[in-house]
């Protein structure tokens, strides 16, 4: 399938299908523009999103207006098209929970109103669209078999498909009320002899989503909180690792060179998700985060990398694929993050373990990992690090204060543990150093010992307990962020230079939710809800969030969906809710 057949859309228009082991982006035209297999960081078999060949589309014939929505509390998507003949829907999902080596993509067409005329095109290309498939063949039961690269595919539901220049093409005419199932399998090993039954796969997927996503009724936005949780669950593998995003190379700003591969597990982002799950009273994602982060610490200790593959292995180095890329971007895979030292990752790990201990879920192995994190902070806190934004190594204030918060949280969660005294003394030493070297003359925390600028990340340490809410530096930092890093209730990370904020980069959606939490901590609930609602609205049509939001063009920027944004939405929705008061009997 050529890239011209189904060109890329604005990120606003895509929905995510995910089963924990991999994810697909589907556009309003019913085309799967992105799918890597067998897992997140492996090569794509549908790569049209970044200019590679290959795709899988189910689209009405003739003119139509697209729409769609998620079924509540799931990543089951319903594409919906209003045509000149009526209404057509296609129910879409990756069978959930996914198997490690094999995906099952379910698509169920329904002629909701009137007769439906639909065309399906299947044209997989391995290696990000650079390796064509071998000639497909149809078995005696009408199922199609395709081999492409190391992938083996089986497609059922289209026995009358024809082979052409754009792969397999099938035409369907559905009478009013009629349904039709398409099932695609893709594996890096021989497929099972018996193919999946569509009805059984749908039933199992529906049940698994119901069991995985809690009601979250005590949040200020239960529907959005459930969707955020579903996204985080969909990005989390059976081994506990949660990828930072499903995609690579989607530009933060056109032609600016900021195109990164986020299909890996960032220790910081995973810790955010675990803490959000703890705040919402949803232990499954908390346990997954503790498991993955704990394993990495026990394995690597002071050499903990900022990010790993979902299998816990090093992130491959960055390279270019030579594809056209998403418009304004490139086709970059891999990431240089493995070469960095990020001190705050150790502090975030301690905050995660403290949340698990408060929930009664930190076992002996978790405490071993916590002990390693504390030792590493003690040994390395004086070293320059890349910081939360992965910049040049410096003495970043946020990194040190995050470690202060993590040490104090762990000591407070288990004051009788032998490690508690060590944590308290080390936290006091780091905090004293930060107070001596990183407080701006105006009274707020500054970005680094040699950088007087303000940074929205500096709102986080007070939220996590590095210092009290009433401390003058907490209030001064909030006031400085509000005065210098905001526009129309959107929040930017920091000032890159003398340009207006919006000309340097998009508003950072994560920081908008952090601002809401900071205002809430100060008792400014009306302002907290304003920041929360403004950030909550910075999503696409499907409710997914990217890293940044372009205010001028009202567009999503960066990779999609960005896990840490969904994590902070979930946490904000939980923490901004009024305390639960049981009804009198």
Secondary structure in CASP SS format (residue, H / E / C, confidence):
PFRMAT SS
TARGET T0000
AUTHOR 0000-0000-0000
METHOD secondary structure of the structure
MODEL  1
X C 1.00
X C 1.00
X C 1.00
X C 1.00
X C 1.00
X C 1.00
X C 1.00
X C 1.00
X C 1.00
X C 1.00
X H 1.00
X H 1.00
X H 1.00
X C 1.00
X E 1.00
X E 1.00
X E 1.00
X E 1.00
X C 1.00
X C 1.00
X C 1.00
X C 1.00
X E 1.00
X E 1.00
X E 1.00
X E 1.00
X C 1.00
X C 1.00
X C 1.00
X C 1.00
X E 1.00
X E 1.00
X E 1.00
X E 1.00
X E 1.00
X E 1.00
X C 1.00
X C 1.00
X C 1.00
X C 1.00
X C 1.00
X C 1.00
X C 1.00
X E 1.00
X E 1.00
X E 1.00
X C 1.00
X H 1.00
X H 1.00
X H 1.00
X C 1.00
X C 1.00
X C 1.00
X C 1.00
X E 1.00
X E 1.00
X E 1.00
X E 1.00
X E 1.00
X E 1.00
X C 1.00
X C 1.00
X C 1.00
X E 1.00
X E 1.00
X E 1.00
X E 1.00
X E 1.00
X E 1.00
X E 1.00
X C 1.00
X C 1.00
X C 1.00
X C 1.00
X C 1.00
X C 1.00
X E 1.00
X E 1.00
X E 1.00
X E 1.00
X E 1.00
X E 1.00
X E 1.00
X C 1.00
X C 1.00
X C 1.00
X E 1.00
X E 1.00
X E 1.00
X E 1.00
X E 1.00
X E 1.00
X E 1.00
X E 1.00
X C 1.00
X C 1.00
X C 1.00
X C 1.00
X C 1.00
X C 1.00
X C 1.00
X E 1.00
X E 1.00
X E 1.00
X E 1.00
X E 1.00
X E 1.00
X E 1.00
X E 1.00
X E 1.00
X E 1.00
X E 1.00
X E 1.00
X C 1.00
X C 1.00
X E 1.00
X E 1.00
X E 1.00
X E 1.00
X E 1.00
X E 1.00
X E 1.00
X E 1.00
X C 1.00
X C 1.00
X H 1.00
X H 1.00
X H 1.00
X H 1.00
X C 1.00
X E 1.00
X C 1.00
X C 1.00
X C 1.00
X C 1.00
X C 1.00
X E 1.00
X E 1.00
X C 1.00
X C 1.00
X C 1.00
X C 1.00
X C 1.00
X E 1.00
X E 1.00
X E 1.00
X E 1.00
X E 1.00
X C 1.00
X C 1.00
X E 1.00
X E 1.00
X E 1.00
X E 1.00
X E 1.00
X E 1.00
X C 1.00
X C 1.00
X C 1.00
X C 1.00
X C 1.00
X E 1.00
X E 1.00
X E 1.00
X C 1.00
X C 1.00
X E 1.00
X E 1.00
X E 1.00
X E 1.00
X E 1.00
X E 1.00
X E 1.00
X E 1.00
X C 1.00
X C 1.00
X C 1.00
X C 1.00
X E 1.00
X E 1.00
X E 1.00
X E 1.00
X E 1.00
X E 1.00
X E 1.00
X E 1.00
X E 1.00
X C 1.00
X C 1.00
X C 1.00
X C 1.00
X C 1.00
X C 1.00
X C 1.00
X C 1.00
X C 1.00
X C 1.00
X H 1.00
X H 1.00
X H 1.00
X H 1.00
X H 1.00
X H 1.00
X H 1.00
X H 1.00
X H 1.00
X H 1.00
X H 1.00
X H 1.00
X H 1.00
X H 1.00
X H 1.00
X C 1.00
X C 1.00
X C 1.00
X C 1.00
X C 1.00
X C 1.00
X C 1.00
X C 1.00
X C 1.00
X H 1.00
X H 1.00
X H 1.00
X H 1.00
X H 1.00
X H 1.00
X H 1.00
X H 1.00
X H 1.00
X H 1.00
X H 1.00
X H 1.00
X H 1.00
X C 1.00
X E 1.00
X C 1.00
X C 1.00
X C 1.00
X C 1.00
X C 1.00
X E 1.00
X C 1.00
X C 1.00
X C 1.00
X C 1.00
X C 1.00
X E 1.00
X C 1.00
X C 1.00
X C 1.00
X C 1.00
X C 1.00
X C 1.00
X C 1.00
X C 1.00
X C 1.00
X C 1.00
X C 1.00
X C 1.00
X E 1.00
X C 1.00
X C 1.00
X C 1.00
X E 1.00
X E 1.00
X H 1.00
X H 1.00
X H 1.00
X H 1.00
X H 1.00
X H 1.00
X H 1.00
X H 1.00
X H 1.00
X H 1.00
X H 1.00
X H 1.00
X H 1.00
X C 1.00
X C 1.00
X C 1.00
X H 1.00
X H 1.00
X H 1.00
X H 1.00
X H 1.00
X H 1.00
X H 1.00
X H 1.00
X H 1.00
X H 1.00
X H 1.00
X H 1.00
X H 1.00
X H 1.00
X H 1.00
X H 1.00
X H 1.00
X H 1.00
X H 1.00
X H 1.00
X H 1.00
X C 1.00
X C 1.00
X C 1.00
X E 1.00
X E 1.00
X C 1.00
X C 1.00
X C 1.00
X C 1.00
X C 1.00
X E 1.00
X C 1.00
X C 1.00
X C 1.00
X C 1.00
X E 1.00
X E 1.00
X C 1.00
X C 1.00
X C 1.00
X C 1.00
X C 1.00
X C 1.00
X C 1.00
X C 1.00
X C 1.00
X C 1.00
X C 1.00
X E 1.00
X E 1.00
X C 1.00
X C 1.00
X H 1.00
X H 1.00
X H 1.00
X H 1.00
X C 1.00
X C 1.00
X C 1.00
X H 1.00
X H 1.00
X H 1.00
X H 1.00
X H 1.00
X H 1.00
X H 1.00
X H 1.00
X H 1.00
X H 1.00
X H 1.00
X H 1.00
X H 1.00
X H 1.00
X H 1.00
X H 1.00
X C 1.00
X C 1.00
X C 1.00
X C 1.00
X C 1.00
X H 1.00
X H 1.00
X H 1.00
X H 1.00
X H 1.00
X H 1.00
X H 1.00
X H 1.00
X H 1.00
X H 1.00
X H 1.00
X H 1.00
X H 1.00
X H 1.00
X H 1.00
X H 1.00
X H 1.00
X C 1.00
X C 1.00
X C 1.00
X C 1.00
X E 1.00
X C 1.00
X C 1.00
X C 1.00
X C 1.00
X C 1.00
X C 1.00
X C 1.00
X C 1.00
X E 1.00
X C 1.00
X E 1.00
X H 1.00
X H 1.00
X H 1.00
X H 1.00
X H 1.00
X H 1.00
X H 1.00
X H 1.00
X H 1.00
X H 1.00
X H 1.00
X H 1.00
X H 1.00
X H 1.00
X H 1.00
X H 1.00
X H 1.00
X C 1.00
X C 1.00
X C 1.00
X C 1.00
X C 1.00
X H 1.00
X H 1.00
X H 1.00
X H 1.00
X H 1.00
X H 1.00
X H 1.00
X H 1.00
X H 1.00
X H 1.00
X H 1.00
X H 1.00
X H 1.00
X H 1.00
X H 1.00
X H 1.00
X H 1.00
X H 1.00
X H 1.00
X C 1.00
X E 1.00
X C 1.00
X C 1.00
X C 1.00
X C 1.00
X C 1.00
X E 1.00
X C 1.00
X C 1.00
X E 1.00
X C 1.00
X C 1.00
X E 1.00
X C 1.00
X C 1.00
X C 1.00
X C 1.00
X H 1.00
X H 1.00
X H 1.00
X H 1.00
X H 1.00
X H 1.00
X H 1.00
X H 1.00
X C 1.00
X C 1.00
X C 1.00
X C 1.00
X C 1.00
X C 1.00
X C 1.00
X C 1.00
X H 1.00
X H 1.00
X H 1.00
X H 1.00
X H 1.00
X H 1.00
X H 1.00
X H 1.00
X H 1.00
X H 1.00
X H 1.00
X H 1.00
X H 1.00
X C 1.00
X E 1.00
X E 1.00
X C 1.00
X C 1.00
X E 1.00
X E 1.00
X C 1.00
X C 1.00
X C 1.00
X C 1.00
X C 1.00
X C 1.00
X C 1.00
X C 1.00
X C 1.00
X H 1.00
X H 1.00
X H 1.00
X H 1.00
X C 1.00
X C 1.00
X E 1.00
X E 1.00
X H 1.00
X H 1.00
X H 1.00
X H 1.00
X H 1.00
X H 1.00
X H 1.00
X H 1.00
X H 1.00
X H 1.00
X H 1.00
X H 1.00
X H 1.00
X C 1.00
X C 1.00
X C 1.00
X H 1.00
X H 1.00
X H 1.00
X H 1.00
X H 1.00
X H 1.00
X H 1.00
X H 1.00
X H 1.00
X H 1.00
X H 1.00
X H 1.00
X C 1.00
X C 1.00
X C 1.00
X C 1.00
X C 1.00
X C 1.00
X C 1.00
X C 1.00
X C 1.00
X E 1.00
X E 1.00
X E 1.00
X E 1.00
X E 1.00
X C 1.00
X C 1.00
X C 1.00
X C 1.00
X E 1.00
X E 1.00
X E 1.00
X E 1.00
X E 1.00
X E 1.00
X C 1.00
X C 1.00
X H 1.00
X H 1.00
X H 1.00
X H 1.00
X H 1.00
X H 1.00
X H 1.00
X H 1.00
X H 1.00
X H 1.00
X H 1.00
X H 1.00
X H 1.00
X C 1.00
X C 1.00
X C 1.00
X C 1.00
X C 1.00
X C 1.00
X C 1.00
X C 1.00
X C 1.00
X C 1.00
END
